[in-house]
Amino acid sequence: MFGCQGCNTEIRFSNGIKTIHHDGDVGYRLENVGDLNGDKIDDIAYCRDWLMGCRRVFEIYVIENTEWIEVLGMEFLTCGDERGLKCCIKMLDKGRVKLEGEETDGIPMFRIVELK
């Protein structure tokens, strides 16, 4: 079985917000991506790294009470893109975002999500 045993991520917050747990991550990027859903609270993006290759799992979380809720989870490609996670998120209008990854075999990778 291929995988990373013991490669776990725990993101803790100092203000009483519940911890985010991920199993099987080799590394990750975590970024404040601003207020995506219009509730006047900044949201976060989390991108899991694999052992090799360019495929990543990208997730967007919004806060609800004291808990982070995953509103988007998607595999996509980001080979060597160091501009950060915000460059992959395009606001369409209030509460709707488009997540864009690199093309695969000439096919663009994207997903449009309603965050409200």
Backbone as a ProteinNet text record, in pm:
[ID]
protein_1_A
[PRIMARY]
MFGCQGCNTEIRFSNGIKTIHHDGDVGYRLENVGDLNGDKIDDIAYCRDWLMGCRRVFEIYVIENTEWIEVLGMEFLTCGDERGLKCCIKMLDKGRVKLEGEETDGIPMFRIVELK
[TERTIARY]
84.5	0	88.9	60.1	136	71.7	150.5	96.7	203	163.1	256	197.9	245.2	196.4	258.6	178.2	227	244.1	205.5	213.5	79.9	65.9	-59.9	-39.2	-141.7	-138.2	-248.6	-214.9	-311.7	-294.3	-398.1	-393.5	-477.1	-409.9	-475.1	-489.8	-593.6	-622.9	-626.9	-579.3	-568.5	-696.3	-798.6	-918.7	-1041.3	-1022.2	-1134.6	-1197.4	-1147.7	-1198.4	-1142.4	-1227.3	-1187.1	-1071.1	-990.7	-873.1	-913.3	-833	-850.7	-748.5	-793.2	-705.8	-702.9	-584.7	-568.2	-471.6	-503.7	-415.6	-355.7	-230	-166.1	-103.1	-88	-24.3	127.3	198.3	344	384.7	310.7	331	202.9	199.9	78.8	109.3	13.4	12.3	-120.5	-115.4	-234.5	-231.5	-341.7	-345.6	-479.8	-474.7	-594	-630.3	-751.2	-792.1	-899.2	-916	-1013.4	-1154.8	-1248.7	-1390	-1451.4	-1467.9	-1522.1	-1674.3	-1735	-1880.2	-1960.5	-1895.6	-1968.4	-2013	-1956.9	-1998.9	-1909.3	-1816.8	-1724.3	-1620.5	-1598.3	-1495.3	-1407.5	-1276.5	-1185.4	-1192.1	-1177.8	-1179.7	-1037.1	-1017.2	-883.4	-884.1	-769.7	-747.5	-634.6	-648.6	-552.2	-520	-393.7	-352.9	-257.7	-298.4	-217.2	-112.8	6	112.3	121.8	159.6	183	331.3	367.6	508.4	582.2	515.9	579.5	472.2	513.5	420.1	359.1	268.9	208.6	63.4	4.9	-136	-149	-243.9	-267.7	-416.6	-446.3	-585.2	-600.9	-695.3	-718.9	-850.8	-852.5	-974.4	-994.9	-1120.5	-1155.9	-1245.9	-1214.2	-1291	-1350.1	-1475.5	-1539.6	-1573.3	-1581.2	-1608.6	-1759.2	-1805.5	-1945.9	-1947.4	-1990.6	-1980.7	-1833.4	-1789.4	-1647.4	-1584.6	-1636.8	-1587.9	-1562.9	-1450.5	-1421.7	-1499.5	-1574.2	-1652.6	-1588.9	-1558.4	-1502	-1614.2	-1599.2	-1700.9	-1654	-1525.7	-1472.7	-1355.2	-1353.9	-1240.5	-1224.5	-1106.4	-1087.6	-941.8	-917.9	-783.1	-755.7	-633.5	-595.1	-443.7	-392.9	-248.7	-196	-83.1	-14.6	134.8	192.7	336.6	418.1	489.9	585.1	525.5	396.9	335.3	353.9	439.8	471.3	396.8	299.1	225.9	130.7	110.3	18.7	-114.9	-199.3	-327.8	-431.2	-417.9	-514.8	-521.4	-409.5	-408.9	-498.7	-533.9	-620	-768.5	-799.1	-938.3	-981.1	-1087.8	-1143.5	-1284.8	-1306.5	-1441.7	-1528.6	-1643	-1736.8	-1839.2	-1896.2	-1983.7	-1992.4	-2066.8	-2069.8	-2117.1	-2030.9	-2067.5	-2038.1	-1990.5	-1955.2	-1810.4	-1735.1	-1594.7	-1565.3	-1459.2	-1410.4	-1269	-1244	-1111.3	-1049.5	-932.1	-866.5	-731.2	-706.6	-576.8	-517.5	-405.2	-341.8	-417.6	-394.8	-459.6	-397.5	-480	-435.9	-475.5	-378	-404.3	-491	-466	-540.2	-677.1	-713.5	-844.7	-824.3	-885.7	-869.5	-935	-869.2	-924.7	-983.7	-1114	-1176.4	-1304.1	-1351.7	-1478.6	-1538.3	-1667.1	-1738.7	-1821.6	-1809.3	-1873.3	-1954	-2072.3	-2157	-2122.5	-2075.7	-2028.7	-2133	-2248.4	-2350.2	-2440.6
-117.9	0	123.9	216	340.3	443.7	514.7	618.9	667.4	752.5	810.5	788.7	687	660.3	760	817.6	914.2	1054.7	1077.6	1212.3	1281.8	1342.4	1404.8	1553.3	1630	1774.6	1811.9	1898.7	1950.9	2101.7	2174.1	2320.4	2369.2	2435.1	2482.3	2633.7	2681.5	2823.8	2867.6	2987.1	3034.1	3097.7	3111.1	3184.6	3095.7	2968.4	2880.2	2813.7	2842.3	2776.7	2635.1	2539.7	2399.5	2371.7	2273.2	2231.3	2161.5	2180.3	2108.8	1995.9	1872.9	1755.3	1701	1662.1	1595.1	1479.2	1365.2	1249.1	1226.2	1182.8	1145.5	1259.2	1375.6	1488.4	1478.7	1504	1511.9	1654.9	1749.3	1891.7	1962.9	2092.5	2167.2	2315.3	2385.6	2531.5	2573.7	2675	2729.3	2879.5	2936.5	3080.6	3140.1	3262.3	3344.3	3393.1	3362	3401.1	3509.4	3574.9	3683.4	3631	3721.8	3689.3	3646.2	3516.6	3464.9	3454.2	3438.3	3416.1	3534.7	3648.2	3769.7	3778.8	3697.4	3703.3	3793.2	3865.8	3959.3	3889.2	3758.9	3681.1	3617.8	3632.6	3575.7	3423.6	3366.8	3223	3174.4	3042.9	2989.4	2885.3	2873.1	2769.4	2681.3	2553	2452.5	2365	2346.4	2265.8	2157.2	2030.7	1916.5	1883.6	1849	1804.9	1653.3	1597.5	1453.4	1427	1300.7	1262.8	1305.1	1298	1336.5	1381.5	1452.1	1494.7	1629.9	1668.9	1802.5	1802	1685.4	1679.6	1717.3	1802.9	1850.4	1835.2	1837.3	1846	1985.1	2060.1	2199	2204.2	2268.4	2279	2424.2	2465.4	2597.2	2575.4	2647.8	2639.6	2776	2774.9	2894.2	2865	2970.4	2953	2956.6	2866.4	2864.3	2839.4	2940.2	2940.2	2928.5	2820.8	2806	2687.4	2655.8	2539.2	2573.3	2525.5	2541.5	2435.9	2478	2388	2384.7	2264.9	2252.3	2271.2	2372.4	2400.3	2360.4	2326.9	2283.7	2191.2	2079.3	1988.4	1938.1	1957	1923.8	1889.7	1786.2	1757.4	1843.3	1896.5	1971.8	1980.2	2035.9	2043.5	2183.1	2190.4	2317.5	2292.9	2264.6	2236.6	2364	2374.8	2483.2	2622.3	2636.9	2768.8	2822.2	2919.6	2974.9	3105.4	3140.1	3265.9	3257.4	3139.4	3123.6	3069	3037.6	2974.2	3072.8	3200.9	3301.3	3312.7	3286.8	3301	3197.8	3090.8	2986.4	3016.1	3115.8	3147.4	3274.3	3266.3	3382.3	3407.8	3529.3	3566.2	3591.5	3527	3549.6	3654.8	3638.4	3736.1	3696	3769.7	3743.1	3600.5	3521.9	3386.3	3280.2	3319.1	3221.6	3241.2	3131.5	3136.6	3028.8	3054.5	2957.8	2920.3	2791.9	2742.2	2690	2743.1	2705.9	2641.8	2527	2461.9	2466	2399.8	2394.8	2299.2	2312.5	2225.2	2086.6	1985.6	1848	1799.4	1763.6	1717.2	1815.9	1946.3	2049.7	2080.6	2014.2	2036.5	2119.2	2238.8	2320.6	2253.4	2262.9	2208.7	2324.2	2322.2	2426	2372.9	2445.1	2412.9	2542	2560.9	2678.2	2633	2708.1	2668.8	2783.8	2753.2	2846.6	2830.5	2937.6	2928.1	2962.6	3008.6	3046.3	2929.8
0	0	0	-89.5	-98.4	-8.2	65.1	151.2	246.9	333.5	429.2	568.2	636.1	770.4	866.6	950.4	1047.8	993.4	867.3	809.4	832.4	945.3	983.5	1005.8	976	995.4	1093.4	1187	1282.3	1285.9	1250	1248.7	1366.4	1459.7	1582.1	1578.2	1643.4	1649.2	1794.7	1823.5	1961.3	2014.1	1930.9	1972.7	1993.6	2022.8	2052.6	1930.7	1811.5	1690.8	1688.1	1648	1649.2	1553.8	1590.6	1516	1386.1	1281.1	1154.6	1152	1124.1	1117.4	975.2	930.2	801.3	820	763.1	767.3	629.9	626.8	502.1	424.9	485.6	418.4	433	325.7	330.9	364.1	312.4	337.9	300	317.8	284	273.2	214	215	276.8	358.3	422.6	402.6	353.2	326.5	365.2	414.4	429.3	289.7	244.1	108.7	110.1	225	233.4	252	250.3	270.5	137.4	117.6	-8.4	-9.1	107.5	111.4	162.8	185.6	221.8	365.5	456.4	596.5	681.6	616.9	682.1	770.3	745.5	814.3	707.2	721.8	623	622.3	505	485.5	458.4	463.8	441.8	330.7	265.3	164.9	215	188.6	232.5	112.1	84.6	-29.7	19.6	4.5	47.3	-57.2	-12.5	-101.7	-100	-215.3	-229.4	-219	-218.2	-213.4	-339.4	-455.4	-581.3	-679	-782.2	-884.9	-856.8	-944.3	-939.3	-892.7	-876.2	-836.7	-689.9	-659.6	-523.5	-489.8	-362	-316.4	-257.4	-310.3	-271.5	-196.4	-82.2	-1.9	41.1	45.8	98.7	219.1	326.6	450.3	482.9	530	584.2	730.1	808.4	951.5	975.6	1059.3	1099.8	1250	1325.5	1471.6	1508.9	1570.5	1605.4	1533	1414.8	1341.8	1195.5	1140.7	998.7	921.6	819.9	736	597.4	548.1	413.9	311.4	225.9	124.2	-14.8	-26.6	-154.9	-131.7	-198.7	-199.9	-341.8	-399.2	-540	-567.1	-647.8	-695.4	-817.8	-826.4	-944.6	-953	-1061.3	-1084.1	-1054.8	-985.8	-960.2	-959.3	-1072	-1080.5	-1066.5	-956.5	-939.9	-932	-905.6	-896.8	-755.6	-741.1	-609.7	-581.5	-665	-644.1	-526.2	-474	-362.7	-407.9	-310.7	-339.4	-391.9	-352.7	-397.6	-548.8	-616.7	-762.5	-829.6	-759.5	-815.5	-794.2	-710.8	-675.4	-747	-823.3	-893.1	-840.9	-788.5	-744	-866.6	-872.7	-982.2	-941.9	-826.2	-763.3	-616.3	-535.2	-391.9	-364.8	-303.5	-266.3	-371	-489.1	-592.9	-633.1	-632	-670.7	-773.7	-850.2	-947.3	-905.6	-889.8	-857.7	-986.1	-1021.2	-1146.4	-1118.9	-1182.2	-1178.9	-1319	-1336.6	-1467	-1558.1	-1686.5	-1783.9	-1779.6	-1806.6	-1819.8	-1957.8	-2038.9	-2175.5	-2252.8	-2231.9	-2302.3	-2244.1	-2137.3	-2074.8	-1947.9	-1940.8	-1819.7	-1699.1	-1585.8	-1461.8	-1382.5	-1360.6	-1278.5	-1218.5	-1119	-1054.7	-1003.2	-1024.9	-974.6	-854.9	-744.3	-620.7	-562.5	-514.5	-440.7	-293	-228.4	-91.1	13.6	-25.8	72.8	105.4
[MASK]
++++++++++++++++++++++++++++++++++++++++++++++++++++++++++++++++++++++++++++++++++++++++++++++++++++++++++++++++++++

